[in-house]
């Protein structure tokens, strides 16, 4: 389809209805053909930038090693600081004294 060159062509503004030279008219972001004094660029808040996506995967992930919880180290301030690497059953008893409680 061929169009006229528009050297002497006029157009009608979609907002005001005034006549302008077609070569001076501009098309807005919503498709209106308007005169140069009615042109309004698209506001940035109409189409905000998309928010970045949250990362879903961990780079170089490894499976978790199973833990036995059988061995551990108990530290103390006696000797070299280590009581052992395996907990064995033992008994501890302590006496402080006697407590007497009276209520009235």
Backbone as CSV, one residue per row, in Angstrom:
resi,resn,N_x,N_y,N_z,CA_x,CA_y,CA_z,C_x,C_y,C_z
1,UNK,0.840,-1.160,0.000,0.000,0.000,0.000,0.892,1.232,0.000
2,UNK,0.582,2.189,-0.813,1.381,3.411,-0.926,0.686,4.547,-0.189
3,UNK,1.506,5.401,0.407,0.990,6.559,1.122,1.507,7.828,0.456
4,UNK,0.801,8.935,0.653,1.229,10.219,0.103,2.462,10.695,0.849
5,UNK,3.252,11.526,0.199,4.493,11.990,0.802,4.237,12.943,1.963
6,UNK,3.148,13.645,1.982,2.769,14.467,3.108,3.393,15.844,3.136
7,UNK,3.907,16.358,1.992,4.544,17.663,1.991,3.545,18.762,2.351
8,UNK,2.332,18.649,1.824,1.297,19.646,2.104,0.129,19.029,2.859
9,UNK,0.332,17.837,3.445,-0.763,17.145,4.103,-0.949,17.664,5.532
10,UNK,-2.204,17.617,5.954,-2.558,18.037,7.311,-3.178,16.862,8.052
11,UNK,-3.100,16.952,9.357,-3.721,15.940,10.198,-4.469,16.613,11.340
12,UNK,-5.423,15.912,11.899,-6.217,16.416,13.008,-5.725,15.761,14.303
13,UNK,-5.473,16.572,15.313,-5.000,16.075,16.611,-6.126,15.287,17.274
14,UNK,-5.783,14.105,17.817,-6.774,13.267,18.486,-7.200,13.829,19.838
15,UNK,-6.435,14.745,20.424,-6.781,15.300,21.733,-7.557,16.607,21.589
16,UNK,-7.008,17.559,20.836,-7.622,18.889,20.757,-8.510,19.070,19.543
17,UNK,-8.277,18.319,18.494,-9.039,18.500,17.259,-8.469,19.595,16.372
18,UNK,-7.335,20.184,16.737,-6.701,21.205,15.907,-6.000,20.557,14.728
19,UNK,-5.786,21.386,13.681,-5.128,20.910,12.473,-3.647,21.272,12.538
20,UNK,-2.806,20.287,12.255,-1.354,20.467,12.227,-0.826,19.876,10.935
21,UNK,0.382,20.313,10.569,1.036,19.665,9.436,1.342,18.235,9.847
22,UNK,1.104,17.297,8.956,1.248,15.879,9.258,2.685,15.522,9.621
23,UNK,3.646,16.213,8.994,5.047,15.905,9.301,5.450,16.356,10.700
24,UNK,4.702,17.290,11.320,4.998,17.774,12.665,4.297,16.969,13.755
25,UNK,3.317,16.174,13.391,2.548,15.425,14.387,3.349,14.231,14.899
26,UNK,3.034,13.831,16.152,3.736,12.718,16.782,2.722,11.706,17.278
27,UNK,3.157,10.465,17.357,2.315,9.398,17.870,2.711,9.115,19.316
28,UNK,1.731,9.090,20.215,2.013,8.843,21.625,2.128,7.348,21.866
29,UNK,2.520,6.984,23.110,2.717,5.582,23.470,1.418,4.794,23.438
30,UNK,0.269,5.470,23.583,-1.010,4.758,23.553,-1.706,4.844,22.201
31,UNK,-0.989,5.312,21.162,-1.488,5.240,19.805,-2.215,6.477,19.301
32,UNK,-2.218,7.570,20.041,-2.880,8.793,19.594,-1.946,9.597,18.708
33,UNK,-2.487,10.213,17.667,-1.727,11.098,16.790,-2.018,12.517,17.257
34,UNK,-1.013,13.207,17.774,-1.217,14.513,18.401,-0.252,15.536,17.832
35,UNK,-0.577,16.800,18.078,0.298,17.894,17.682,1.498,17.958,18.604
36,UNK,2.546,18.702,18.209,3.762,18.750,19.015,3.541,19.370,20.402
37,UNK,2.532,20.247,20.547,2.287,20.848,21.856,1.496,19.932,22.788
38,UNK,0.892,18.871,22.276,0.124,17.933,23.083,0.877,16.633,23.371
39,UNK,2.063,16.486,22.798,2.811,15.246,22.976,3.302,15.114,24.409
40,UNK,3.075,13.958,24.999,3.499,13.674,26.354,4.151,12.294,26.345
41,UNK,5.453,12.216,26.664,6.090,10.899,26.639,5.537,10.000,27.741
42,UNK,5.737,8.724,27.573,5.242,7.740,28.537,5.968,7.893,29.865
43,UNK,5.198,7.932,30.942,5.784,8.071,32.272,6.422,6.749,32.677
44,UNK,7.597,6.779,33.322,8.286,5.531,33.669,7.515,4.634,34.637
45,UNK,6.609,5.197,35.441,5.891,4.371,36.400,4.784,3.541,35.765
46,UNK,4.421,3.842,34.537,3.376,3.060,33.873,3.866,1.645,33.592
47,UNK,5.110,1.506,33.191,5.698,0.190,32.949,6.963,0.058,33.793
48,UNK,6.825,-0.303,35.063,8.020,-0.427,35.904,8.882,-1.606,35.469
49,UNK,10.154,-1.507,35.801,11.067,-2.604,35.486,10.691,-3.831,36.307
50,UNK,10.760,-4.997,35.722,10.438,-6.194,36.509,11.474,-6.406,37.608
51,UNK,10.998,-6.878,38.737,11.892,-7.138,39.863,12.788,-8.332,39.534
52,UNK,14.037,-8.301,39.976,14.911,-9.447,39.695,14.412,-10.688,40.429
53,UNK,14.604,-11.824,39.813,14.171,-13.076,40.404,15.107,-13.511,41.521
54,UNK,14.548,-14.142,42.520,15.363,-14.670,43.600,16.097,-15.911,43.113
55,UNK,17.370,-16.066,43.474,18.082,-17.279,43.062,17.466,-18.503,43.720
56,UNK,17.323,-19.576,42.948,16.672,-20.777,43.441,17.665,-21.896,43.758
57,UNK,18.778,-21.930,43.081,19.719,-23.037,43.250,21.013,-22.538,43.886
58,UNK,21.716,-23.453,44.500,23.020,-23.146,45.087,24.088,-23.662,44.139
59,UNK,25.045,-22.787,43.839,26.114,-23.167,42.919,27.010,-24.206,43.580
60,UNK,27.389,-25.235,42.840,28.266,-26.318,43.292,27.755,-26.973,44.569
61,UNK,26.509,-27.318,44.582,25.916,-27.942,45.763,26.429,-29.369,45.919
62,UNK,26.566,-29.785,47.155,26.990,-31.148,47.478,25.971,-31.748,48.425
63,UNK,25.759,-33.073,48.351,24.821,-33.685,49.293,25.379,-33.630,50.707
64,UNK,24.494,-33.534,51.669,24.915,-33.449,53.057,25.416,-34.805,53.536
65,UNK,26.537,-34.795,54.234,27.096,-36.030,54.753,26.286,-36.475,55.966
66,UNK,26.022,-37.757,56.079,25.277,-38.209,57.257,26.155,-38.096,58.505
67,UNK,25.565,-37.680,59.589,26.302,-37.572,60.840,25.878,-38.696,61.769
68,UNK,26.854,-39.344,62.363,26.571,-40.460,63.264,26.267,-39.987,64.671
69,UNK,26.824,-38.865,65.048,26.710,-38.342,66.410,27.224,-39.333,67.446
70,UNK,28.123,-40.209,67.059,28.684,-41.172,68.004,29.937,-40.627,68.684
71,UNK,30.691,-39.825,67.991,31.964,-39.368,68.514,31.952,-37.858,68.671
72,UNK,32.473,-37.397,69.758,32.662,-35.980,69.984,33.793,-35.815,70.993
73,UNK,34.268,-34.610,71.135,35.391,-34.334,72.022,34.881,-33.470,73.172
74,UNK,35.232,-33.859,74.393,34.881,-33.099,75.582,36.137,-32.383,76.046
75,UNK,36.058,-31.074,76.175,37.210,-30.278,76.590,37.059,-29.880,78.053
76,UNK,38.177,-29.791,78.730,38.186,-29.324,80.118,39.447,-28.511,80.343
77,UNK,39.567,-27.958,81.522,40.772,-27.190,81.848,41.761,-28.000,82.686
78,UNK,41.640,-29.316,82.664,42.519,-30.199,83.422,43.431,-30.930,82.444
79,UNK,44.707,-31.022,82.744,45.639,-31.768,81.895,45.812,-31.114,80.542
80,UNK,45.738,-31.915,79.484,45.912,-31.372,78.149,44.607,-30.808,77.586
81,UNK,43.518,-30.879,78.330,42.275,-30.251,77.903,41.268,-31.183,77.286
82,UNK,41.658,-32.436,76.982,40.733,-33.362,76.357,40.437,-34.503,77.315
83,UNK,39.165,-34.784,77.500,38.786,-35.912,78.338,38.604,-37.182,77.525
84,UNK,38.309,-37.042,76.267,38.136,-38.222,75.434,37.359,-37.880,74.181
85,UNK,37.334,-38.831,73.271,36.607,-38.605,72.031,35.350,-39.457,71.952
86,UNK,35.118,-40.306,72.935,33.910,-41.114,72.944,33.350,-41.074,74.357
87,UNK,32.069,-40.766,74.429,31.439,-40.626,75.733,31.043,-42.001,76.244
88,UNK,31.527,-42.337,77.407,31.158,-43.591,78.039,30.292,-43.274,79.249
89,UNK,29.530,-44.253,79.665,28.630,-44.047,80.784,29.421,-43.979,82.074
90,UNK,29.110,-43.034,82.907,29.741,-42.904,84.206,28.736,-42.292,85.160
91,UNK,28.997,-42.458,86.431,28.112,-41.937,87.472,28.820,-40.833,88.224
92,UNK,28.047,-39.812,88.583,28.565,-38.711,89.380,27.584,-38.503,90.527
93,UNK,28.107,-38.326,91.718,27.255,-38.006,92.861,27.914,-36.881,93.639
94,UNK,27.086,-36.034,94.240,27.606,-34.910,95.003,26.653,-34.624,96.146
95,UNK,27.200,-34.200,97.281,26.408,-33.810,98.449,26.789,-32.413,98.848
96,UNK,25.802,-31.615,99.071,26.067,-30.239,99.482,25.777,-30.081,100.967
97,UNK,24.746,-30.683,101.435,24.358,-30.529,102.832,22.881,-30.803,102.941
98,UNK,22.293,-30.324,104.004,20.855,-30.531,104.191,20.143,-29.200,104.191
99,UNK,18.924,-29.215,103.732,18.104,-28.010,103.654,16.857,-28.247,104.472
100,UNK,16.529,-27.298,105.321,15.304,-27.393,106.125,14.390,-26.256,105.738
101,UNK,13.165,-26.609,105.421,12.182,-25.603,105.016,11.041,-25.646,106.031
102,UNK,10.713,-24.480,106.583,9.573,-24.398,107.508,8.605,-23.362,106.979
103,UNK,7.343,-23.698,107.088,6.305,-22.769,106.653,5.387,-22.480,107.817
104,UNK,4.916,-21.298,107.898,4.014,-20.935,108.994,2.684,-20.469,108.473
